[in-house]
Amino acid sequence: MPRVLGLDYGSKRCGLAATDELKIIASPLATVETPQLLDYLSNYLRTENVEKLVIGQATAKDGSDNPLEQPIKVLILALHTAFPLLQIVREDEHGTSLSAKQIINFSVAKKKNRQQKGLVDKISAAIILQNYLGLY
């Protein structure tokens, strides 16, 4: 069965998460530097059966587009070109970084490990994916 990927887009790095094949569990997968994202996805999609990519929709508190929305829209166009069979959907990502930081503070014992820059990104991606799947 195909997996679903979650993506938390950032101007410097992107967090990725993936479901298991039964789409029961969403787990953090990786943090990738944004310029290398398409290459990473290309390699991943070559080895894994993925049907859908859930990308966080960045909105401001008032509901308007966050400045990250424009580069996300450019990314989506590039993804449609590179992977025409991959379904792309959006999921509200409001508050996922704060939730990820709280999860890290409660679950990661060593302060050094809690300060890993990419940890928030991939946990945020897992939260976006869980929200989409109705698991969170």
Backbone as CSV, one residue per row, in Angstrom:
resi,resn,N_x,N_y,N_z,CA_x,CA_y,CA_z,C_x,C_y,C_z
1,MET,0.845,-1.188,0.000,0.000,0.000,0.000,0.886,1.246,0.000
2,PRO,0.440,2.281,-0.662,1.261,3.494,-0.735,1.227,4.297,0.561
3,ARG,2.296,5.012,0.777,2.448,5.886,1.941,1.939,7.285,1.600
4,VAL,1.828,8.099,2.644,1.546,9.521,2.497,2.702,10.256,3.161
5,LEU,3.210,11.298,2.503,4.269,12.129,3.071,3.686,13.437,3.566
6,GLY,4.282,13.974,4.618,3.943,15.302,5.113,5.148,16.199,4.964
7,LEU,4.915,17.470,4.676,5.998,18.426,4.453,5.725,19.715,5.204
8,ASP,6.682,20.102,6.033,6.667,21.409,6.694,7.723,22.249,5.986
9,TYR,7.271,23.184,5.140,8.183,23.974,4.318,8.794,25.107,5.128
10,GLY,10.083,25.320,4.933,10.779,26.447,5.530,11.734,27.043,4.518
11,SER,12.057,28.315,4.691,12.935,28.971,3.722,14.349,28.383,3.747
12,LYS,14.789,27.849,4.899,16.124,27.257,5.001,16.093,25.739,4.921
13,ARG,15.137,25.138,5.632,15.032,23.680,5.643,13.574,23.264,5.726
14,CYS,13.343,22.034,5.298,12.000,21.474,5.296,11.988,20.195,6.119
15,GLY,10.929,20.032,6.887,10.746,18.800,7.641,9.849,17.866,6.855
16,LEU,10.152,16.588,6.919,9.360,15.570,6.231,8.937,14.494,7.220
17,ALA,7.751,13.976,6.998,7.231,12.863,7.777,6.574,11.891,6.816
18,ALA,6.398,10.654,7.260,5.780,9.637,6.414,4.880,8.744,7.246
19,THR,3.850,8.238,6.591,3.004,7.251,7.244,3.616,5.867,7.043
20,ASP,3.125,4.927,7.822,3.409,3.535,7.539,2.541,3.137,6.341
21,GLU,2.703,1.953,5.844,1.956,1.554,4.651,0.451,1.466,4.882
22,LEU,0.028,1.241,6.122,-1.401,1.167,6.427,-2.003,2.535,6.764
23,LYS,-1.159,3.547,6.767,-1.579,4.930,7.062,-2.183,5.059,8.464
24,ILE,-1.576,4.350,9.403,-2.031,4.400,10.786,-1.166,5.345,11.611
25,ILE,0.131,5.350,11.334,1.086,6.131,12.125,1.825,7.098,11.209
26,ALA,1.952,8.345,11.663,2.778,9.338,10.964,4.031,9.561,11.806
27,SER,5.186,9.365,11.203,6.448,9.474,11.927,7.367,10.491,11.263
28,PRO,8.148,11.234,12.069,9.150,12.124,11.487,10.103,11.320,10.607
29,LEU,10.471,11.892,9.479,11.315,11.178,8.518,12.690,11.821,8.388
30,ALA,12.721,13.100,8.041,14.003,13.753,7.769,13.829,15.270,7.775
31,THR,14.956,15.934,7.889,15.009,17.371,7.676,15.985,17.589,6.524
32,VAL,15.537,18.356,5.530,16.309,18.539,4.302,16.482,20.028,4.055
33,GLU,17.674,20.422,3.668,17.896,21.807,3.278,16.988,22.101,2.089
34,THR,16.310,23.230,2.113,15.306,23.543,1.102,15.830,23.429,-0.332
35,PRO,17.034,23.920,-0.642,17.504,23.777,-2.026,17.672,22.318,-2.483
36,GLN,17.810,21.377,-1.549,17.986,19.964,-1.898,16.670,19.172,-1.835
37,LEU,15.544,19.841,-1.567,14.281,19.152,-1.354,13.844,18.313,-2.559
38,LEU,13.868,18.876,-3.747,13.418,18.120,-4.930,14.287,16.887,-5.178
39,ASP,15.602,17.011,-4.980,16.486,15.856,-5.143,16.167,14.781,-4.105
40,TYR,15.948,15.208,-2.859,15.618,14.249,-1.804,14.320,13.515,-2.149
41,LEU,13.292,14.279,-2.531,12.011,13.663,-2.859,12.134,12.719,-4.053
42,SER,12.906,13.101,-5.039,13.109,12.257,-6.210,13.712,10.916,-5.800
43,ASN,14.731,10.940,-4.960,15.357,9.708,-4.479,14.387,8.889,-3.633
44,TYR,13.643,9.554,-2.767,12.704,8.856,-1.888,11.593,8.201,-2.702
45,LEU,11.049,8.939,-3.659,9.937,8.421,-4.462,10.367,7.282,-5.385
46,ARG,11.651,7.210,-5.675,12.171,6.116,-6.486,12.155,4.785,-5.720
47,THR,12.284,4.880,-4.388,12.383,3.660,-3.585,11.127,3.346,-2.780
48,GLU,10.261,4.323,-2.578,9.059,4.128,-1.768,7.809,4.396,-2.592
49,ASN,6.752,3.670,-2.295,5.473,3.847,-2.954,4.700,4.931,-2.196
50,VAL,4.592,6.115,-2.785,3.930,7.256,-2.150,2.802,7.732,-3.055
51,GLU,1.611,7.883,-2.481,0.474,8.325,-3.279,0.164,9.805,-3.117
52,LYS,0.602,10.384,-2.003,0.153,11.740,-1.698,1.203,12.476,-0.886
53,LEU,1.282,13.790,-1.115,2.143,14.672,-0.333,1.261,15.743,0.289
54,VAL,1.294,15.826,1.614,0.515,16.809,2.350,1.464,17.935,2.744
55,ILE,1.199,19.126,2.215,2.065,20.283,2.470,1.332,21.247,3.393
56,GLY,2.033,21.683,4.437,1.443,22.632,5.368,1.097,23.936,4.679
57,GLN,-0.081,24.458,5.015,-0.514,25.741,4.471,-0.215,26.816,5.506
58,ALA,0.672,27.721,5.139,1.126,28.763,6.057,0.170,29.950,6.034
59,THR,-0.480,30.174,7.149,-1.387,31.313,7.267,-1.014,32.147,8.486
60,ALA,-1.313,33.426,8.383,-1.117,34.328,9.519,-2.281,34.166,10.493
61,LYS,-2.179,34.771,11.657,-3.237,34.652,12.669,-4.583,35.152,12.161
62,ASP,-4.564,36.137,11.266,-5.817,36.687,10.742,-6.371,35.877,9.563
63,GLY,-5.704,34.775,9.212,-6.169,33.925,8.125,-5.581,34.253,6.767
64,SER,-4.856,35.351,6.670,-4.234,35.714,5.393,-2.990,34.850,5.159
65,ASP,-2.503,34.880,3.912,-1.315,34.105,3.579,-0.090,34.614,4.319
66,ASN,0.678,33.685,4.843,1.980,33.952,5.426,2.945,34.207,4.258
67,PRO,3.999,34.985,4.456,4.958,35.208,3.361,5.555,33.926,2.774
68,LEU,5.534,32.819,3.517,6.057,31.560,2.985,5.149,30.947,1.919
69,GLU,3.918,31.400,1.833,2.986,30.808,0.876,3.447,30.958,-0.567
70,GLN,4.052,32.072,-0.916,4.490,32.255,-2.303,5.543,31.228,-2.709
71,PRO,6.614,31.040,-1.914,7.568,29.987,-2.305,6.956,28.580,-2.267
72,ILE,5.979,28.358,-1.390,5.311,27.053,-1.359,4.557,26.825,-2.671
73,LYS,3.897,27.863,-3.169,3.164,27.739,-4.438,4.122,27.461,-5.596
74,VAL,5.292,28.074,-5.568,6.314,27.801,-6.594,6.777,26.348,-6.481
75,LEU,6.980,25.884,-5.250,7.374,24.498,-5.022,6.315,23.538,-5.559
76,ILE,5.054,23.830,-5.306,3.977,22.953,-5.765,3.977,22.837,-7.287
77,LEU,4.218,23.943,-7.977,4.316,23.889,-9.441,5.475,22.997,-9.880
78,ALA,6.604,23.126,-9.205,7.771,22.305,-9.532,7.484,20.831,-9.243
79,LEU,6.771,20.558,-8.150,6.428,19.180,-7.806,5.479,18.569,-8.837
80,HIS,4.492,19.344,-9.289,3.566,18.852,-10.314,4.312,18.508,-11.601
81,THR,5.311,19.296,-11.928,6.109,19.039,-13.127,6.987,17.803,-12.955
82,ALA,7.666,17.723,-11.813,8.603,16.620,-11.584,7.909,15.292,-11.290
83,PHE,6.768,15.356,-10.606,6.069,14.137,-10.176,4.581,14.251,-10.513
84,PRO,4.227,14.158,-11.784,2.849,14.423,-12.203,1.806,13.471,-11.601
85,LEU,2.201,12.283,-11.169,1.247,11.331,-10.600,1.064,11.493,-9.092
86,LEU,1.900,12.297,-8.473,1.838,12.494,-7.021,0.736,13.493,-6.686
87,GLN,-0.218,13.049,-5.902,-1.294,13.948,-5.469,-0.754,14.874,-4.379
88,ILE,-1.052,16.164,-4.497,-0.590,17.153,-3.523,-1.806,17.812,-2.888
89,VAL,-1.844,17.793,-1.567,-2.929,18.421,-0.820,-2.332,19.350,0.228
90,ARG,-3.154,20.251,0.712,-2.702,21.217,1.716,-3.407,20.956,3.042
91,GLU,-2.712,21.253,4.129,-3.268,21.121,5.478,-2.785,22.301,6.306
92,ASP,-3.692,22.897,7.046,-3.344,24.036,7.896,-2.217,23.651,8.836
93,GLU,-1.187,24.477,8.886,-0.050,24.189,9.764,0.023,25.150,10.945
94,HIS,-1.025,25.907,11.159,-1.021,26.896,12.246,-0.742,26.220,13.591
95,GLY,0.289,26.667,14.264,0.616,26.185,15.600,1.432,24.913,15.647
96,THR,1.806,24.362,14.497,2.529,23.093,14.536,3.937,23.239,15.096
97,SER,4.610,24.350,14.823,5.959,24.529,15.361,5.932,24.626,16.882
98,LEU,4.951,25.345,17.413,4.818,25.457,18.869,4.518,24.081,19.471
99,SER,3.612,23.334,18.853,3.302,21.981,19.337,4.531,21.085,19.272
100,ALA,5.300,21.197,18.198,6.512,20.385,18.051,7.515,20.717,19.149
101,LYS,7.686,21.988,19.446,8.619,22.388,20.512,8.168,21.844,21.862
102,GLN,6.870,21.855,22.118,6.353,21.309,23.369,6.595,19.799,23.446
103,ILE,6.366,19.111,22.360,6.604,17.665,22.320,8.074,17.373,22.590
104,ILE,8.948,18.137,21.962,10.388,17.945,22.152,10.770,18.183,23.608
105,ASN,10.260,19.252,24.197,10.596,19.557,25.589,10.145,18.471,26.549
106,PHE,9.025,17.830,26.259,8.513,16.776,27.128,9.147,15.414,26.865
107,SER,9.614,15.181,25.642,10.033,13.826,25.300,11.532,13.634,25.063
108,VAL,12.275,14.698,24.858,13.710,14.566,24.592,14.462,14.991,25.843
109,ALA,15.146,14.037,26.440,15.750,14.260,27.758,16.930,15.236,27.734
110,LYS,17.862,15.049,26.836,19.078,15.856,26.860,18.860,17.196,26.159
111,LYS,19.289,18.263,26.830,19.133,19.602,26.271,19.827,19.717,24.917
112,LYS,20.979,19.106,24.788,21.721,19.146,23.518,20.864,18.582,22.382
113,ASN,20.159,17.482,22.641,19.309,16.873,21.617,18.073,17.716,21.336
114,ARG,17.562,18.420,22.348,16.383,19.272,22.157,16.694,20.467,21.266
115,GLN,17.949,20.836,21.160,18.332,22.027,20.410,18.707,21.740,18.964
116,GLN,18.536,20.516,18.511,18.810,20.203,17.110,17.840,20.986,16.226
117,LYS,18.372,21.782,15.318,17.536,22.669,14.508,16.496,21.928,13.685
118,GLY,16.845,20.817,13.117,15.932,20.112,12.238,14.861,19.305,12.948
119,LEU,15.016,19.102,14.246,14.059,18.292,14.993,12.656,18.901,14.965
120,VAL,12.555,20.200,15.172,11.250,20.874,15.144,10.610,20.721,13.772
121,ASP,11.398,20.837,12.717,10.865,20.771,11.353,10.231,19.423,11.045
122,LYS,10.927,18.331,11.375,10.367,17.026,11.024,9.232,16.619,11.960
123,ILE,9.255,17.083,13.196,8.121,16.807,14.081,6.912,17.636,13.648
124,SER,7.146,18.874,13.212,6.050,19.693,12.669,5.426,19.011,11.454
125,ALA,6.255,18.428,10.607,5.743,17.705,9.436,4.878,16.517,9.869
126,ALA,5.313,15.826,10.929,4.524,14.693,11.428,3.177,15.172,11.981
127,ILE,3.166,16.325,12.641,1.912,16.876,13.175,0.982,17.274,12.030
128,ILE,1.524,17.913,10.993,0.725,18.268,9.818,0.098,17.009,9.223
129,LEU,0.894,15.968,9.090,0.420,14.718,8.513,-0.621,14.048,9.416
130,GLN,-0.388,14.054,10.712,-1.362,13.482,11.653,-2.675,14.243,11.601
131,ASN,-2.592,15.572,11.536,-3.818,16.371,11.429,-4.588,16.012,10.164
132,TYR,-3.884,15.878,9.062,-4.526,15.529,7.801,-5.224,14.163,7.907
133,LEU,-4.566,13.232,8.518,-5.103,11.873,8.638,-6.148,11.754,9.747
134,GLY,-6.296,12.823,10.536,-7.251,12.786,11.642,-6.723,12.013,12.830
135,LEU,-5.400,11.940,12.979,-4.800,11.175,14.068,-4.424,12.020,15.274
136,TYR,-4.478,13.340,15.153,-3.945,14.192,16.218,-5.017,15.077,16.766
